[in-house]
Amino acid sequence: MKRFFITLITVVTFITAASSSVLAQYGQYTPAPTQSILIDKQVSRPVGQTKGGVIQYEYVDNLTPSDTRFQPGNDIYFKIRVKNTSSITLNNVMIQDRVPQYLNPIEGPGNYDSTGRTVSFNAGNFNPDEEQTYTFKMQWAAQNQLPADRGLMCVSNYARAYTDTVSDDDTAQACVEKQVINVKAAPKAGPEMNILLIAGELGLLGTGIALNKKKSSNLSK
């Protein structure tokens, strides 16, 4: 009887261990690691100047036509925030920024491909919850490089962060307004103009009186 119980316990132990091994293989006890990445694209908005004349900026998600409008030739900054939201390390995180029309890259990380109008670079490895921020300085095109038939242009700057297994993208919008040139101002009514207007009115009044007199003479005949 004792030998029977020993054999039974051995069999139950073996079955339990085998079941645990099978369940572990299917991820019941060891969840698969998650992989995800976040990118946040923002654009600079001028908010004032220091006493030394240095322009101060704040960063927002987008600028609409009712917000700040840049002028041709103005500098503009874009900021990219990249974060590894995975539970594991992400290797060889690539960053790609597509430079929109009417903007020219001036400073920032990566290499610029003028044909594809893209800035790209390898940001390296990101540990779980690691976050990095990158800033790009760009410049609006000159007045003569903007469309002649449009006064206001809004563009979106697209950015993407990716690896072999995960990716994320975001955009930031900004607007440029052409300067109005060669517009003739309406002539101002100076003293000379006022005198001419009064003289004209008196002349018309005299003509009206003469016509009335002539009409009265014709009626009296």
Biotite code that builds the C-alpha atoms (Angstrom):
import biotite.structure as struc

atoms = struc.array([
    struc.Atom([0.000, 0.000, 0.000], chain_id="A", res_id=1, res_name="MET", atom_name="CA", element="C"),
    struc.Atom([2.823, 2.346, 0.894], chain_id="A", res_id=2, res_name="LYS", atom_name="CA", element="C"),
    struc.Atom([4.496, 1.601, -2.427], chain_id="A", res_id=3, res_name="ARG", atom_name="CA", element="C"),
    struc.Atom([1.218, 2.441, -4.211], chain_id="A", res_id=4, res_name="PHE", atom_name="CA", element="C"),
    struc.Atom([1.005, 5.881, -2.598], chain_id="A", res_id=5, res_name="PHE", atom_name="CA", element="C"),
    struc.Atom([4.648, 6.604, -3.419], chain_id="A", res_id=6, res_name="ILE", atom_name="CA", element="C"),
    struc.Atom([4.020, 5.672, -7.034], chain_id="A", res_id=7, res_name="THR", atom_name="CA", element="C"),
    struc.Atom([0.857, 7.816, -7.148], chain_id="A", res_id=8, res_name="LEU", atom_name="CA", element="C"),
    struc.Atom([2.628, 10.858, -5.717], chain_id="A", res_id=9, res_name="ILE", atom_name="CA", element="C"),
    struc.Atom([5.439, 10.431, -8.237], chain_id="A", res_id=10, res_name="THR", atom_name="CA", element="C"),
    struc.Atom([2.989, 10.296, -11.147], chain_id="A", res_id=11, res_name="VAL", atom_name="CA", element="C"),
    struc.Atom([1.058, 13.374, -9.952], chain_id="A", res_id=12, res_name="VAL", atom_name="CA", element="C"),
    struc.Atom([4.279, 15.334, -9.475], chain_id="A", res_id=13, res_name="THR", atom_name="CA", element="C"),
    struc.Atom([5.435, 14.420, -12.971], chain_id="A", res_id=14, res_name="PHE", atom_name="CA", element="C"),
    struc.Atom([2.098, 15.405, -14.562], chain_id="A", res_id=15, res_name="ILE", atom_name="CA", element="C"),
    struc.Atom([2.069, 18.762, -12.705], chain_id="A", res_id=16, res_name="THR", atom_name="CA", element="C"),
    struc.Atom([5.605, 19.565, -13.772], chain_id="A", res_id=17, res_name="ALA", atom_name="CA", element="C"),
    struc.Atom([4.886, 18.612, -17.368], chain_id="A", res_id=18, res_name="ALA", atom_name="CA", element="C"),
    struc.Atom([1.730, 20.745, -17.434], chain_id="A", res_id=19, res_name="SER", atom_name="CA", element="C"),
    struc.Atom([3.598, 23.751, -16.019], chain_id="A", res_id=20, res_name="SER", atom_name="CA", element="C"),
    struc.Atom([6.271, 23.345, -18.670], chain_id="A", res_id=21, res_name="SER", atom_name="CA", element="C"),
    struc.Atom([3.691, 23.213, -21.471], chain_id="A", res_id=22, res_name="VAL", atom_name="CA", element="C"),
    struc.Atom([1.816, 26.255, -20.140], chain_id="A", res_id=23, res_name="LEU", atom_name="CA", element="C"),
    struc.Atom([5.070, 28.203, -19.823], chain_id="A", res_id=24, res_name="ALA", atom_name="CA", element="C"),
    struc.Atom([5.888, 27.418, -23.429], chain_id="A", res_id=25, res_name="GLN", atom_name="CA", element="C"),
    struc.Atom([2.611, 29.028, -24.495], chain_id="A", res_id=26, res_name="TYR", atom_name="CA", element="C"),
    struc.Atom([3.255, 32.157, -22.453], chain_id="A", res_id=27, res_name="GLY", atom_name="CA", element="C"),
    struc.Atom([0.845, 31.482, -19.586], chain_id="A", res_id=28, res_name="GLN", atom_name="CA", element="C"),
    struc.Atom([3.453, 32.235, -16.953], chain_id="A", res_id=29, res_name="TYR", atom_name="CA", element="C"),
    struc.Atom([6.080, 34.184, -18.939], chain_id="A", res_id=30, res_name="THR", atom_name="CA", element="C"),
    struc.Atom([4.366, 36.947, -20.926], chain_id="A", res_id=31, res_name="PRO", atom_name="CA", element="C"),
    struc.Atom([6.056, 37.949, -24.167], chain_id="A", res_id=32, res_name="ALA", atom_name="CA", element="C"),
    struc.Atom([7.984, 41.240, -23.908], chain_id="A", res_id=33, res_name="PRO", atom_name="CA", element="C"),
    struc.Atom([6.221, 44.246, -25.406], chain_id="A", res_id=34, res_name="THR", atom_name="CA", element="C"),
    struc.Atom([7.819, 46.432, -28.066], chain_id="A", res_id=35, res_name="GLN", atom_name="CA", element="C"),
    struc.Atom([6.640, 49.971, -28.770], chain_id="A", res_id=36, res_name="SER", atom_name="CA", element="C"),
    struc.Atom([8.064, 53.418, -29.455], chain_id="A", res_id=37, res_name="ILE", atom_name="CA", element="C"),
    struc.Atom([6.700, 56.956, -29.210], chain_id="A", res_id=38, res_name="LEU", atom_name="CA", element="C"),
    struc.Atom([7.591, 60.063, -31.226], chain_id="A", res_id=39, res_name="ILE", atom_name="CA", element="C"),
    struc.Atom([6.237, 63.550, -30.532], chain_id="A", res_id=40, res_name="ASP", atom_name="CA", element="C"),
    struc.Atom([6.820, 66.368, -33.053], chain_id="A", res_id=41, res_name="LYS", atom_name="CA", element="C"),
    struc.Atom([6.469, 70.034, -32.013], chain_id="A", res_id=42, res_name="GLN", atom_name="CA", element="C"),
    struc.Atom([7.057, 73.447, -33.601], chain_id="A", res_id=43, res_name="VAL", atom_name="CA", element="C"),
    struc.Atom([8.401, 76.654, -32.093], chain_id="A", res_id=44, res_name="SER", atom_name="CA", element="C"),
    struc.Atom([6.238, 79.721, -31.470], chain_id="A", res_id=45, res_name="ARG", atom_name="CA", element="C"),
    struc.Atom([7.898, 83.086, -30.703], chain_id="A", res_id=46, res_name="PRO", atom_name="CA", element="C"),
    struc.Atom([6.694, 84.441, -27.351], chain_id="A", res_id=47, res_name="VAL", atom_name="CA", element="C"),
    struc.Atom([8.942, 87.459, -26.838], chain_id="A", res_id=48, res_name="GLY", atom_name="CA", element="C"),
    struc.Atom([12.469, 88.794, -26.725], chain_id="A", res_id=49, res_name="GLN", atom_name="CA", element="C"),
    struc.Atom([15.082, 89.174, -24.019], chain_id="A", res_id=50, res_name="THR", atom_name="CA", element="C"),
    struc.Atom([16.728, 92.513, -23.269], chain_id="A", res_id=51, res_name="LYS", atom_name="CA", element="C"),
    struc.Atom([19.557, 91.453, -25.543], chain_id="A", res_id=52, res_name="GLY", atom_name="CA", element="C"),
    struc.Atom([17.155, 90.941, -28.455], chain_id="A", res_id=53, res_name="GLY", atom_name="CA", element="C"),
    struc.Atom([17.212, 87.128, -28.339], chain_id="A", res_id=54, res_name="VAL", atom_name="CA", element="C"),
    struc.Atom([13.890, 85.651, -29.439], chain_id="A", res_id=55, res_name="ILE", atom_name="CA", element="C"),
    struc.Atom([12.292, 83.280, -26.940], chain_id="A", res_id=56, res_name="GLN", atom_name="CA", element="C"),
    struc.Atom([10.192, 80.323, -28.068], chain_id="A", res_id=57, res_name="TYR", atom_name="CA", element="C"),
    struc.Atom([7.732, 77.843, -26.713], chain_id="A", res_id=58, res_name="GLU", atom_name="CA", element="C"),
    struc.Atom([6.917, 74.537, -28.411], chain_id="A", res_id=59, res_name="TYR", atom_name="CA", element="C"),
    struc.Atom([3.410, 73.504, -29.442], chain_id="A", res_id=60, res_name="VAL", atom_name="CA", element="C"),
    struc.Atom([1.933, 70.633, -31.449], chain_id="A", res_id=61, res_name="ASP", atom_name="CA", element="C"),
    struc.Atom([0.686, 72.783, -34.346], chain_id="A", res_id=62, res_name="ASN", atom_name="CA", element="C"),
    struc.Atom([0.331, 76.383, -35.527], chain_id="A", res_id=63, res_name="LEU", atom_name="CA", element="C"),
    struc.Atom([-2.855, 77.198, -37.433], chain_id="A", res_id=64, res_name="THR", atom_name="CA", element="C"),
    struc.Atom([-3.449, 80.225, -39.709], chain_id="A", res_id=65, res_name="PRO", atom_name="CA", element="C"),
    struc.Atom([-5.024, 82.006, -36.739], chain_id="A", res_id=66, res_name="SER", atom_name="CA", element="C"),
    struc.Atom([-1.816, 81.556, -34.698], chain_id="A", res_id=67, res_name="ASP", atom_name="CA", element="C"),
    struc.Atom([1.665, 82.946, -35.326], chain_id="A", res_id=68, res_name="THR", atom_name="CA", element="C"),
    struc.Atom([2.458, 83.502, -39.007], chain_id="A", res_id=69, res_name="ARG", atom_name="CA", element="C"),
    struc.Atom([6.107, 83.484, -39.981], chain_id="A", res_id=70, res_name="PHE", atom_name="CA", element="C"),
    struc.Atom([7.558, 85.825, -42.614], chain_id="A", res_id=71, res_name="GLN", atom_name="CA", element="C"),
    struc.Atom([9.767, 84.755, -45.548], chain_id="A", res_id=72, res_name="PRO", atom_name="CA", element="C"),
    struc.Atom([13.348, 84.193, -44.410], chain_id="A", res_id=73, res_name="GLY", atom_name="CA", element="C"),
    struc.Atom([12.406, 83.715, -40.730], chain_id="A", res_id=74, res_name="ASN", atom_name="CA", element="C"),
    struc.Atom([14.026, 80.977, -38.669], chain_id="A", res_id=75, res_name="ASP", atom_name="CA", element="C"),
    struc.Atom([11.813, 78.223, -37.268], chain_id="A", res_id=76, res_name="ILE", atom_name="CA", element="C"),
    struc.Atom([12.594, 75.341, -34.914], chain_id="A", res_id=77, res_name="TYR", atom_name="CA", element="C"),
    struc.Atom([11.137, 71.843, -34.705], chain_id="A", res_id=78, res_name="PHE", atom_name="CA", element="C"),
    struc.Atom([11.601, 69.496, -31.776], chain_id="A", res_id=79, res_name="LYS", atom_name="CA", element="C"),
    struc.Atom([11.378, 65.682, -31.854], chain_id="A", res_id=80, res_name="ILE", atom_name="CA", element="C"),
    struc.Atom([10.914, 63.700, -28.654], chain_id="A", res_id=81, res_name="ARG", atom_name="CA", element="C"),
    struc.Atom([11.510, 59.939, -28.947], chain_id="A", res_id=82, res_name="VAL", atom_name="CA", element="C"),
    struc.Atom([10.776, 57.482, -26.116], chain_id="A", res_id=83, res_name="LYS", atom_name="CA", element="C"),
    struc.Atom([11.139, 53.725, -25.817], chain_id="A", res_id=84, res_name="ASN", atom_name="CA", element="C"),
    struc.Atom([7.810, 52.652, -24.315], chain_id="A", res_id=85, res_name="THR", atom_name="CA", element="C"),
    struc.Atom([8.801, 48.963, -24.484], chain_id="A", res_id=86, res_name="SER", atom_name="CA", element="C"),
    struc.Atom([9.707, 46.597, -21.682], chain_id="A", res_id=87, res_name="SER", atom_name="CA", element="C"),
    struc.Atom([12.909, 45.685, -23.531], chain_id="A", res_id=88, res_name="ILE", atom_name="CA", element="C"),
    struc.Atom([15.778, 47.565, -25.177], chain_id="A", res_id=89, res_name="THR", atom_name="CA", element="C"),
    struc.Atom([15.207, 48.779, -28.727], chain_id="A", res_id=90, res_name="LEU", atom_name="CA", element="C"),
    struc.Atom([18.306, 48.582, -30.909], chain_id="A", res_id=91, res_name="ASN", atom_name="CA", element="C"),
    struc.Atom([19.230, 50.857, -33.810], chain_id="A", res_id=92, res_name="ASN", atom_name="CA", element="C"),
    struc.Atom([16.371, 53.315, -33.554], chain_id="A", res_id=93, res_name="VAL", atom_name="CA", element="C"),
    struc.Atom([16.176, 55.261, -36.814], chain_id="A", res_id=94, res_name="MET", atom_name="CA", element="C"),
    struc.Atom([14.846, 58.825, -37.050], chain_id="A", res_id=95, res_name="ILE", atom_name="CA", element="C"),
    struc.Atom([13.569, 60.300, -40.310], chain_id="A", res_id=96, res_name="GLN", atom_name="CA", element="C"),
    struc.Atom([12.354, 63.863, -40.763], chain_id="A", res_id=97, res_name="ASP", atom_name="CA", element="C"),
    struc.Atom([10.737, 64.989, -44.021], chain_id="A", res_id=98, res_name="ARG", atom_name="CA", element="C"),
    struc.Atom([11.471, 68.656, -44.692], chain_id="A", res_id=99, res_name="VAL", atom_name="CA", element="C"),
    struc.Atom([8.343, 70.252, -46.202], chain_id="A", res_id=100, res_name="PRO", atom_name="CA", element="C"),
    struc.Atom([8.282, 72.586, -49.187], chain_id="A", res_id=101, res_name="GLN", atom_name="CA", element="C"),
    struc.Atom([9.245, 76.226, -48.541], chain_id="A", res_id=102, res_name="TYR", atom_name="CA", element="C"),
    struc.Atom([11.590, 75.225, -45.667], chain_id="A", res_id=103, res_name="LEU", atom_name="CA", element="C"),
    struc.Atom([15.349, 74.697, -45.723], chain_id="A", res_id=104, res_name="ASN", atom_name="CA", element="C"),
    struc.Atom([17.267, 72.793, -42.978], chain_id="A", res_id=105, res_name="PRO", atom_name="CA", element="C"),
    struc.Atom([20.002, 74.822, -41.274], chain_id="A", res_id=106, res_name="ILE", atom_name="CA", element="C"),
    struc.Atom([21.155, 72.938, -38.166], chain_id="A", res_id=107, res_name="GLU", atom_name="CA", element="C"),
    struc.Atom([20.399, 69.626, -36.480], chain_id="A", res_id=108, res_name="GLY", atom_name="CA", element="C"),
    struc.Atom([21.421, 65.973, -36.264], chain_id="A", res_id=109, res_name="PRO", atom_name="CA", element="C"),
    struc.Atom([21.618, 63.607, -39.210], chain_id="A", res_id=110, res_name="GLY", atom_name="CA", element="C"),
    struc.Atom([22.296, 63.935, -42.918], chain_id="A", res_id=111, res_name="ASN", atom_name="CA", element="C"),
    struc.Atom([20.102, 65.841, -45.356], chain_id="A", res_id=112, res_name="TYR", atom_name="CA", element="C"),
    struc.Atom([19.098, 64.280, -48.670], chain_id="A", res_id=113, res_name="ASP", atom_name="CA", element="C"),
    struc.Atom([18.123, 67.226, -50.867], chain_id="A", res_id=114, res_name="SER", atom_name="CA", element="C"),
    struc.Atom([16.564, 64.949, -53.511], chain_id="A", res_id=115, res_name="THR", atom_name="CA", element="C"),
    struc.Atom([14.148, 63.272, -51.135], chain_id="A", res_id=116, res_name="GLY", atom_name="CA", element="C"),
    struc.Atom([14.100, 66.291, -48.802], chain_id="A", res_id=117, res_name="ARG", atom_name="CA", element="C"),
    struc.Atom([14.671, 64.066, -45.764], chain_id="A", res_id=118, res_name="THR", atom_name="CA", element="C"),
    struc.Atom([16.936, 64.235, -42.724], chain_id="A", res_id=119, res_name="VAL", atom_name="CA", element="C"),
    struc.Atom([17.765, 60.801, -41.301], chain_id="A", res_id=120, res_name="SER", atom_name="CA", element="C"),
    struc.Atom([20.083, 59.324, -38.677], chain_id="A", res_id=121, res_name="PHE", atom_name="CA", element="C"),
    struc.Atom([20.608, 56.322, -36.406], chain_id="A", res_id=122, res_name="ASN", atom_name="CA", element="C"),
    struc.Atom([19.784, 57.357, -32.839], chain_id="A", res_id=123, res_name="ALA", atom_name="CA", element="C"),
    struc.Atom([21.312, 54.175, -31.394], chain_id="A", res_id=124, res_name="GLY", atom_name="CA", element="C"),
    struc.Atom([19.878, 51.902, -28.720], chain_id="A", res_id=125, res_name="ASN", atom_name="CA", element="C"),
    struc.Atom([17.118, 52.921, -26.305], chain_id="A", res_id=126, res_name="PHE", atom_name="CA", element="C"),
    struc.Atom([16.691, 51.245, -22.941], chain_id="A", res_id=127, res_name="ASN", atom_name="CA", element="C"),
    struc.Atom([13.165, 50.734, -21.557], chain_id="A", res_id=128, res_name="PRO", atom_name="CA", element="C"),
    struc.Atom([11.579, 54.143, -20.775], chain_id="A", res_id=129, res_name="ASP", atom_name="CA", element="C"),
    struc.Atom([14.615, 55.969, -22.186], chain_id="A", res_id=130, res_name="GLU", atom_name="CA", element="C"),
    struc.Atom([13.788, 59.283, -23.861], chain_id="A", res_id=131, res_name="GLU", atom_name="CA", element="C"),
    struc.Atom([15.801, 61.585, -26.129], chain_id="A", res_id=132, res_name="GLN", atom_name="CA", element="C"),
    struc.Atom([15.014, 65.002, -27.647], chain_id="A", res_id=133, res_name="THR", atom_name="CA", element="C"),
    struc.Atom([16.356, 66.400, -30.936], chain_id="A", res_id=134, res_name="TYR", atom_name="CA", element="C"),
    struc.Atom([16.030, 69.957, -32.249], chain_id="A", res_id=135, res_name="THR", atom_name="CA", element="C"),
    struc.Atom([16.105, 71.055, -35.894], chain_id="A", res_id=136, res_name="PHE", atom_name="CA", element="C"),
    struc.Atom([16.634, 74.633, -37.025], chain_id="A", res_id=137, res_name="LYS", atom_name="CA", element="C"),
    struc.Atom([15.092, 75.490, -40.381], chain_id="A", res_id=138, res_name="MET", atom_name="CA", element="C"),
    struc.Atom([14.470, 78.634, -42.403], chain_id="A", res_id=139, res_name="GLN", atom_name="CA", element="C"),
    struc.Atom([11.529, 79.743, -44.501], chain_id="A", res_id=140, res_name="TRP", atom_name="CA", element="C"),
    struc.Atom([12.182, 80.360, -48.183], chain_id="A", res_id=141, res_name="ALA", atom_name="CA", element="C"),
    struc.Atom([12.709, 83.904, -49.452], chain_id="A", res_id=142, res_name="ALA", atom_name="CA", element="C"),
    struc.Atom([9.840, 86.021, -50.754], chain_id="A", res_id=143, res_name="GLN", atom_name="CA", element="C"),
    struc.Atom([10.656, 85.324, -54.414], chain_id="A", res_id=144, res_name="ASN", atom_name="CA", element="C"),
    struc.Atom([10.726, 81.552, -53.792], chain_id="A", res_id=145, res_name="GLN", atom_name="CA", element="C"),
    struc.Atom([7.130, 81.428, -52.575], chain_id="A", res_id=146, res_name="LEU", atom_name="CA", element="C"),
    struc.Atom([4.118, 81.035, -54.921], chain_id="A", res_id=147, res_name="PRO", atom_name="CA", element="C"),
    struc.Atom([3.141, 84.286, -56.605], chain_id="A", res_id=148, res_name="ALA", atom_name="CA", element="C"),
    struc.Atom([-0.583, 83.514, -56.470], chain_id="A", res_id=149, res_name="ASP", atom_name="CA", element="C"),
    struc.Atom([-0.783, 82.707, -52.763], chain_id="A", res_id=150, res_name="ARG", atom_name="CA", element="C"),
    struc.Atom([-0.378, 84.917, -49.741], chain_id="A", res_id=151, res_name="GLY", atom_name="CA", element="C"),
    struc.Atom([-0.516, 82.284, -46.982], chain_id="A", res_id=152, res_name="LEU", atom_name="CA", element="C"),
    struc.Atom([1.043, 78.814, -47.032], chain_id="A", res_id=153, res_name="MET", atom_name="CA", element="C"),
    struc.Atom([0.755, 76.173, -44.273], chain_id="A", res_id=154, res_name="CYS", atom_name="CA", element="C"),
    struc.Atom([2.986, 73.084, -44.289], chain_id="A", res_id=155, res_name="VAL", atom_name="CA", element="C"),
    struc.Atom([3.299, 69.952, -42.137], chain_id="A", res_id=156, res_name="SER", atom_name="CA", element="C"),
    struc.Atom([6.665, 68.641, -40.970], chain_id="A", res_id=157, res_name="ASN", atom_name="CA", element="C"),
    struc.Atom([6.520, 64.817, -40.770], chain_id="A", res_id=158, res_name="TYR", atom_name="CA", element="C"),
    struc.Atom([8.790, 62.750, -38.526], chain_id="A", res_id=159, res_name="ALA", atom_name="CA", element="C"),
    struc.Atom([9.092, 58.996, -37.958], chain_id="A", res_id=160, res_name="ARG", atom_name="CA", element="C"),
    struc.Atom([10.943, 56.823, -35.450], chain_id="A", res_id=161, res_name="ALA", atom_name="CA", element="C"),
    struc.Atom([11.304, 53.126, -36.224], chain_id="A", res_id=162, res_name="TYR", atom_name="CA", element="C"),
    struc.Atom([13.202, 49.854, -35.832], chain_id="A", res_id=163, res_name="THR", atom_name="CA", element="C"),
    struc.Atom([12.847, 46.520, -37.609], chain_id="A", res_id=164, res_name="ASP", atom_name="CA", element="C"),
    struc.Atom([9.825, 45.690, -35.460], chain_id="A", res_id=165, res_name="THR", atom_name="CA", element="C"),
    struc.Atom([8.131, 48.931, -34.300], chain_id="A", res_id=166, res_name="VAL", atom_name="CA", element="C"),
    struc.Atom([7.475, 52.450, -35.588], chain_id="A", res_id=167, res_name="SER", atom_name="CA", element="C"),
    struc.Atom([5.588, 55.649, -34.801], chain_id="A", res_id=168, res_name="ASP", atom_name="CA", element="C"),
    struc.Atom([5.117, 58.989, -36.584], chain_id="A", res_id=169, res_name="ASP", atom_name="CA", element="C"),
    struc.Atom([3.849, 62.494, -35.920], chain_id="A", res_id=170, res_name="ASP", atom_name="CA", element="C"),
    struc.Atom([3.516, 65.888, -37.652], chain_id="A", res_id=171, res_name="THR", atom_name="CA", element="C"),
    struc.Atom([3.686, 69.570, -36.726], chain_id="A", res_id=172, res_name="ALA", atom_name="CA", element="C"),
    struc.Atom([2.155, 72.375, -38.823], chain_id="A", res_id=173, res_name="GLN", atom_name="CA", element="C"),
    struc.Atom([3.318, 75.971, -39.321], chain_id="A", res_id=174, res_name="ALA", atom_name="CA", element="C"),
    struc.Atom([2.330, 78.823, -41.677], chain_id="A", res_id=175, res_name="CYS", atom_name="CA", element="C"),
    struc.Atom([4.223, 81.498, -43.600], chain_id="A", res_id=176, res_name="VAL", atom_name="CA", element="C"),
    struc.Atom([2.666, 84.705, -44.936], chain_id="A", res_id=177, res_name="GLU", atom_name="CA", element="C"),
    struc.Atom([4.114, 86.631, -47.856], chain_id="A", res_id=178, res_name="LYS", atom_name="CA", element="C"),
    struc.Atom([4.920, 90.285, -47.426], chain_id="A", res_id=179, res_name="GLN", atom_name="CA", element="C"),
    struc.Atom([2.737, 92.658, -49.417], chain_id="A", res_id=180, res_name="VAL", atom_name="CA", element="C"),
    struc.Atom([4.905, 94.882, -51.625], chain_id="A", res_id=181, res_name="ILE", atom_name="CA", element="C"),
    struc.Atom([4.370, 97.514, -54.360], chain_id="A", res_id=182, res_name="ASN", atom_name="CA", element="C"),
    struc.Atom([0.927, 98.495, -53.094], chain_id="A", res_id=183, res_name="VAL", atom_name="CA", element="C"),
    struc.Atom([0.069, 102.151, -53.823], chain_id="A", res_id=184, res_name="LYS", atom_name="CA", element="C"),
    struc.Atom([-1.572, 103.999, -50.977], chain_id="A", res_id=185, res_name="ALA", atom_name="CA", element="C"),
    struc.Atom([-4.836, 105.861, -51.589], chain_id="A", res_id=186, res_name="ALA", atom_name="CA", element="C"),
    struc.Atom([-4.290, 109.647, -52.003], chain_id="A", res_id=187, res_name="PRO", atom_name="CA", element="C"),
    struc.Atom([-4.969, 111.618, -48.870], chain_id="A", res_id=188, res_name="LYS", atom_name="CA", element="C"),
    struc.Atom([-7.396, 114.539, -48.944], chain_id="A", res_id=189, res_name="ALA", atom_name="CA", element="C"),
    struc.Atom([-5.147, 117.510, -48.211], chain_id="A", res_id=190, res_name="GLY", atom_name="CA", element="C"),
    struc.Atom([-6.057, 121.216, -48.127], chain_id="A", res_id=191, res_name="PRO", atom_name="CA", element="C"),
    struc.Atom([-5.670, 121.570, -51.890], chain_id="A", res_id=192, res_name="GLU", atom_name="CA", element="C"),
    struc.Atom([-8.007, 118.657, -52.511], chain_id="A", res_id=193, res_name="MET", atom_name="CA", element="C"),
    struc.Atom([-10.581, 120.112, -50.110], chain_id="A", res_id=194, res_name="ASN", atom_name="CA", element="C"),
    struc.Atom([-10.511, 123.471, -51.941], chain_id="A", res_id=195, res_name="ILE", atom_name="CA", element="C"),
    struc.Atom([-11.046, 121.743, -55.287], chain_id="A", res_id=196, res_name="LEU", atom_name="CA", element="C"),
    struc.Atom([-13.956, 119.753, -53.886], chain_id="A", res_id=197, res_name="LEU", atom_name="CA", element="C"),
    struc.Atom([-15.608, 122.891, -52.468], chain_id="A", res_id=198, res_name="ILE", atom_name="CA", element="C"),
    struc.Atom([-15.109, 124.757, -55.742], chain_id="A", res_id=199, res_name="ALA", atom_name="CA", element="C"),
    struc.Atom([-16.643, 121.872, -57.649], chain_id="A", res_id=200, res_name="GLY", atom_name="CA", element="C"),
    struc.Atom([-19.644, 121.773, -55.354], chain_id="A", res_id=201, res_name="GLU", atom_name="CA", element="C"),
    struc.Atom([-20.187, 125.536, -55.701], chain_id="A", res_id=202, res_name="LEU", atom_name="CA", element="C"),
    struc.Atom([-19.948, 125.204, -59.485], chain_id="A", res_id=203, res_name="GLY", atom_name="CA", element="C"),
    struc.Atom([-22.594, 122.501, -59.510], chain_id="A", res_id=204, res_name="LEU", atom_name="CA", element="C"),
    struc.Atom([-24.776, 124.605, -57.228], chain_id="A", res_id=205, res_name="LEU", atom_name="CA", element="C"),
    struc.Atom([-24.451, 127.609, -59.574], chain_id="A", res_id=206, res_name="GLY", atom_name="CA", element="C"),
    struc.Atom([-25.363, 125.433, -62.549], chain_id="A", res_id=207, res_name="THR", atom_name="CA", element="C"),
    struc.Atom([-28.448, 124.200, -60.715], chain_id="A", res_id=208, res_name="GLY", atom_name="CA", element="C"),
    struc.Atom([-29.586, 127.755, -59.943], chain_id="A", res_id=209, res_name="ILE", atom_name="CA", element="C"),
    struc.Atom([-29.065, 128.824, -63.569], chain_id="A", res_id=210, res_name="ALA", atom_name="CA", element="C"),
    struc.Atom([-31.105, 125.878, -64.799], chain_id="A", res_id=211, res_name="LEU", atom_name="CA", element="C"),
    struc.Atom([-33.892, 126.682, -62.389], chain_id="A", res_id=212, res_name="ASN", atom_name="CA", element="C"),
    struc.Atom([-33.961, 130.321, -63.555], chain_id="A", res_id=213, res_name="LYS", atom_name="CA", element="C"),
    struc.Atom([-34.092, 129.262, -67.192], chain_id="A", res_id=214, res_name="LYS", atom_name="CA", element="C"),
    struc.Atom([-36.896, 126.852, -66.463], chain_id="A", res_id=215, res_name="LYS", atom_name="CA", element="C"),
    struc.Atom([-38.846, 129.582, -64.666], chain_id="A", res_id=216, res_name="SER", atom_name="CA", element="C"),
    struc.Atom([-38.391, 131.980, -67.593], chain_id="A", res_id=217, res_name="SER", atom_name="CA", element="C"),
    struc.Atom([-39.726, 129.376, -70.007], chain_id="A", res_id=218, res_name="ASN", atom_name="CA", element="C"),
    struc.Atom([-42.792, 128.804, -67.851], chain_id="A", res_id=219, res_name="LEU", atom_name="CA", element="C"),
    struc.Atom([-43.582, 132.538, -67.630], chain_id="A", res_id=220, res_name="SER", atom_name="CA", element="C"),
    struc.Atom([-43.730, 132.902, -71.399], chain_id="A", res_id=221, res_name="LYS", atom_name="CA", element="C"),
])
